[in-house]
């Protein structure tokens, strides 16, 4: 199995040039200069390569276990989490008032790409902690912030999200867990499932964020509240003391991410778990979306990261594996010399390059939505809202193809677990499912994002793409313009369909999300190849040439897929309208 190498130059280029991190400079007290960024990413690369990546395979084989009501993680994970925490990585973009370093979250995104590629199962613990930290930061009162944020930002305490229940998966309106007032606290009772890193021994406390209903709360999502429920209740000094009424029932046996304990959690089997209200009563759904939006962009990053890890392994194997003769019959050929293997590798690489550009463009836009003021702030809020379902949905769909191709490059050896490449495909398979399935992402895009403002924010994005294409000198500009024209027409079709029948209109949603993903990928690929030729691009001549090959392959072989999705939007509505449960009788 090949070793993971943190792609420092590609990340720096995507963040500094393609995403233009300097857009943040007017809103920051201290500018993010290239020397600081390189220093941060250099240390992040060492952590990912030397500490976290080596326990990826062993963690997959060992998994986690439950003993006497406690979950024990795989060997080496506690030590890796300690190194991660002591390095200050969790608090990188946290509020300095509570011990964070105050850097833009796009810098943390660059760090997390390496952590997630090195070990996806491990990375889920800090990912969930970051989501909990953001929810507490934005919605909790000052007392709760002061009690919990410093320890969480230091990595001494971890965080989780407790949303899903046996009868309430994507339909959060069906949540049945109860929160009963008891003086200054609440007693939480109910069961949650699929809770990632719901218990472990890597931190001194685990801060569960739990959705539950107050007595007499309104039905549906308008009656949900959010609560902090710590594993250990704090004493008068703010330290973990009495064990709360929170129990692990079991750990799921999963297809992938074996080292990440996915727990069934029981709250309040005895007197009721002590919980503290976050925000206002019956407004938990608002705080929940804070966690979810953070996590959705994070899952898109996981798609990029696991695709990069699979690609690196496939590329290494293709260079080493000898099969067949060289073209001149002079000896055995490495399989990378065979055109079909080259096709598979470039299918992987060209999409990864586009995915990475989108990840960092979206990350910088997200930072602008927090740091900017006035019109720029509102524009960035709207653009981030558009990007989020595409980042989560389109990128994680690409990850399925890329991790599958990595197996294919290995041939029969890819199907053998000892090779290690199958783990990437198994780990990646959860990505289109959790934090809202990709079907839900697509409906979010076409409903909450497109239809809710009658296409205003999408029109702004398409106008920006069009303006940039008008300045492009690439030989592929016309191909991208053709897809842009399709995207405009598809937007009109979708708006019209949603107006006529919002339920049936969502049948176009997946095709629309994928079409937009391929278009945005092509737009940013053209931007990247143009910027790669400029001085100060962080790329040498070999890397610049690599980008040229990537862009040309993407536009010739990947971008045409957008046309099929456009056709399905243009012609597919009637066939969707006619479907019902009888359509599937055999």
Buried (B, 14 or more C-beta within 10 A) or exposed (E): EBEBBBBBBBBBBBBBBBBBBBBBEEBBEEEBEEEEBBEBBEBBBEBBBEBBBBBBBEBBEBBBEBEEEEBBBBEBBBEBBBBBBEBBBBBBBBBEEBBBBBBBBBBBBBBBBBBBBBBBBBBBBBBBBBBBBBBBBBBBEEEBBEBBBBBBBBBBBBBBBBBBBEEBEEEBEBBEBBBBEEEEBBBBBBBBBBBBBBBBBBBEBBBBBBBBBBEEBEEEBEBBBBBBBBBBBBEEEEEBBEEBBBBBBBBEEBEBBBBBBBBBBBBBEEEBBBBBBBBEBBBBBBBBEBBBBBBBBBBBBBBBBBBBBBBBBBBBBBEEBEEEEEEEEEEEBBBBBBEEBBEBBBBBBBBBBBBBBBBBBBBBBBBBBBBBEEEBBEBBBBBBBBBBBBBBBBBBBBBBBBBBBBBBBBBEBBEEEEBBBBBBBBBBBBBBBBBBBBBBBBBBBBBEBBBEBEBEBBBBBBEEBBEBBEEBEBEBBEBBBBBBEBBBEBBEBBBEBBEEEEEBBBBBBBBBBBBBBBBBBBBBBBBBBBBBEEEEBBBEEEBBEBBBBBBBBBBEBBBEBBBEBBBBBBEBBEEBBEEEEEEEEE
